[in-house]
């Protein structure tokens, strides 16, 4: 029988109030409080906190506080990834971010989702992975929904709501986000 955490990570319906998941979210919140309140500036101590919170990163991973996430360990980044202020990453499932990716202020990435059936939704949740390719710039206030893949070399316009996959080498903007131009020929 699978644990609730195993179900969550597999994209199956799971009980978010499971004691193990509650404990892990509380640990992430303790680290976030240290980062967002106690340290706030990116100091040596803040870098240590970030490494503990989000251990699956490449070189030059940078967060400008405040920052929010559910678990931290489900965020996987390549090298040279930058999060500007007020970003939210609901990492109930693996979120993969390539190398050389910039996030503007207030970007939100959601792996967390909920069932459409109201009776199931009363007690259970579900998750879908999110993938962002290499060399992307995600504009301020953009929202990336569960299950979305953004290709390599993309620009996502400020305020965009990305509801569907975005191919490589394009700029997408709007609500819902649509490809508005090819960037590389």
C-alpha positions as CSV (number, residue, x, y, z in Angstrom):
1,X,0.0,0.0,0.0
2,X,1.3,3.4,-0.9
3,X,1.9,6.2,1.6
4,X,0.1,9.5,1.0
5,X,3.4,11.0,0.1
6,X,4.0,8.3,-2.6
7,X,0.5,9.0,-3.9
8,X,1.1,12.7,-4.0
9,X,4.4,12.3,-5.9
10,X,2.8,9.8,-8.4
11,X,0.0,12.3,-9.3
12,X,-2.7,10.2,-7.6
13,X,-5.4,11.4,-5.2
14,X,-3.9,11.9,-1.8
15,X,-4.7,13.1,1.7
16,X,-2.9,16.4,2.3
17,X,-3.5,16.3,6.0
18,X,-1.4,13.1,6.3
19,X,0.9,13.4,9.4
20,X,4.1,12.9,7.3
21,X,3.1,15.5,4.8
22,X,2.1,18.0,7.5
23,X,5.5,17.5,9.2
24,X,7.4,18.1,6.0
25,X,5.4,21.2,5.2
26,X,6.0,22.5,8.7
27,X,9.7,22.0,8.3
28,X,9.6,23.9,5.0
29,X,7.7,26.7,6.7
30,X,10.3,27.0,9.5
31,X,13.0,27.4,7.0
32,X,11.0,29.9,5.0
33,X,10.4,31.9,8.1
34,X,14.1,32.0,8.7
35,X,14.7,33.1,5.1
36,X,11.9,35.5,4.8
37,X,11.9,37.1,8.2
38,X,15.1,36.6,10.1
39,X,17.6,36.8,7.3
40,X,15.7,38.5,4.5
41,X,18.9,39.7,2.9
42,X,20.8,37.0,0.9
43,X,23.6,36.3,3.4
44,X,25.8,33.3,3.9
45,X,23.2,32.0,6.5
46,X,20.4,32.6,4.0
47,X,22.3,30.6,1.3
48,X,22.6,27.7,3.8
49,X,18.8,27.9,4.6
50,X,18.0,27.9,0.8
51,X,20.3,24.9,0.3
52,X,18.5,23.0,3.0
53,X,15.1,24.0,1.8
54,X,15.7,23.4,-1.9
55,X,18.6,20.8,-2.1
56,X,18.1,19.9,-5.8
57,X,19.7,22.9,-7.5
58,X,22.7,23.6,-9.6
59,X,25.3,26.3,-9.2
60,X,24.2,29.9,-8.8
61,X,20.7,29.3,-7.5
62,X,19.4,32.6,-6.1
63,X,16.2,33.6,-4.3
64,X,15.3,37.2,-3.5
65,X,13.1,36.9,-0.4
66,X,10.3,36.7,0.3
67,X,9.7,33.3,-1.3
68,X,7.1,30.6,-0.6
69,X,6.9,26.9,-1.3
70,X,5.2,23.8,0.1
71,X,8.1,21.3,0.5
72,X,11.1,22.6,-1.4
73,X,12.6,19.2,-2.1
74,X,10.3,18.8,-5.2
75,X,11.9,21.8,-6.9
76,X,14.7,20.7,-9.2
77,X,16.8,23.4,-10.9
78,X,19.7,23.6,-13.3
79,X,22.5,26.2,-13.0
80,X,22.0,30.0,-12.9
81,X,18.3,30.1,-11.8
82,X,17.1,33.4,-10.3
83,X,13.8,34.0,-8.4
84,X,12.9,37.6,-7.9
85,X,10.7,38.7,-4.8
86,X,7.4,37.3,-3.9
87,X,7.5,34.0,-5.9
88,X,5.3,31.1,-4.9
89,X,6.1,27.5,-5.9
90,X,3.5,24.9,-4.9
91,X,5.7,21.9,-5.2
92,X,3.5,19.0,-4.3
93,X,5.0,17.2,-7.2
94,X,8.3,17.5,-9.1
95,X,8.9,21.0,-10.6
96,X,11.8,20.9,-13.1
97,X,13.5,24.1,-14.0
98,X,16.3,24.2,-16.5
99,X,19.5,26.3,-16.5
100,X,19.7,30.0,-17.1
101,X,16.1,30.7,-16.0
102,X,14.9,34.0,-14.7
103,X,11.7,34.5,-12.7
104,X,10.2,38.0,-12.4
105,X,8.6,39.2,-9.2
106,X,5.4,37.5,-8.1
107,X,5.7,34.5,-10.4
108,X,3.6,31.5,-9.3
109,X,4.1,27.9,-10.2
110,X,1.5,25.4,-9.2
111,X,1.9,21.6,-9.2
112,X,-0.9,21.4,-6.7
113,X,-4.4,20.9,-8.0
114,X,-7.8,19.7,-6.8
115,X,-10.3,17.2,-8.2
116,X,-13.3,18.6,-10.1
117,X,-15.7,16.3,-8.3
118,X,-16.8,18.3,-5.2
119,X,-17.3,15.3,-3.0
120,X,-13.7,14.0,-3.6
121,X,-12.4,17.6,-3.4
122,X,-13.6,17.8,0.2
123,X,-10.9,15.4,1.4
124,X,-8.4,14.7,-1.3
125,X,-6.0,16.6,-3.5
126,X,-3.8,15.8,-6.5
127,X,-0.7,17.1,-8.3
128,X,0.7,17.4,-11.8
129,X,4.4,18.1,-12.7
130,X,5.6,21.3,-14.2
131,X,8.6,21.6,-16.4
132,X,10.4,24.8,-17.6
133,X,13.2,24.4,-20.1
134,X,16.6,26.1,-20.3
135,X,17.2,29.8,-21.1
136,X,13.7,31.0,-20.2
137,X,12.5,34.3,-18.8
138,X,9.2,34.2,-16.9
139,X,7.8,37.7,-16.6
140,X,6.5,39.2,-13.3
141,X,3.1,38.0,-12.1
142,X,3.0,35.1,-14.5
143,X,1.1,32.0,-13.3
144,X,2.1,28.5,-14.5
145,X,-0.6,25.9,-13.9
146,X,-0.3,22.2,-13.0
147,X,0.8,19.9,-15.8
148,X,2.4,22.5,-18.0
149,X,5.6,22.2,-19.9
150,X,7.4,25.4,-21.1
151,X,10.0,24.7,-23.8
152,X,13.6,26.0,-24.1
153,X,14.5,29.6,-24.9
154,X,11.0,30.9,-24.1
155,X,9.8,34.3,-22.8
156,X,6.5,34.3,-20.9
157,X,5.0,37.8,-20.7
158,X,4.3,39.5,-17.5
159,X,0.9,38.5,-16.1
160,X,0.5,35.6,-18.4
161,X,-1.6,32.6,-17.2
162,X,0.0,29.5,-18.7
163,X,-2.7,26.8,-19.0
164,X,-1.2,24.7,-21.8
165,X,2.3,23.6,-23.0
166,X,4.4,26.2,-24.7
167,X,6.9,25.0,-27.4
168,X,10.6,25.9,-27.7
169,X,11.8,29.3,-28.9
170,X,8.6,31.4,-28.5
171,X,7.2,34.3,-26.6
172,X,3.8,33.6,-25.0
173,X,1.6,36.1,-23.2
174,X,-2.0,36.7,-22.2
175,X,-4.7,35.0,-20.2
176,X,-4.8,32.2,-21.2
177,X,-1.2,32.5,-22.5
178,X,-0.9,32.1,-26.3
179,X,2.2,32.1,-28.5
180,X,2.6,35.6,-30.0
181,X,5.9,35.3,-31.8
182,X,8.7,32.9,-32.7
183,X,12.0,34.1,-31.1
184,X,14.6,32.0,-32.9
185,X,14.5,31.1,-36.6
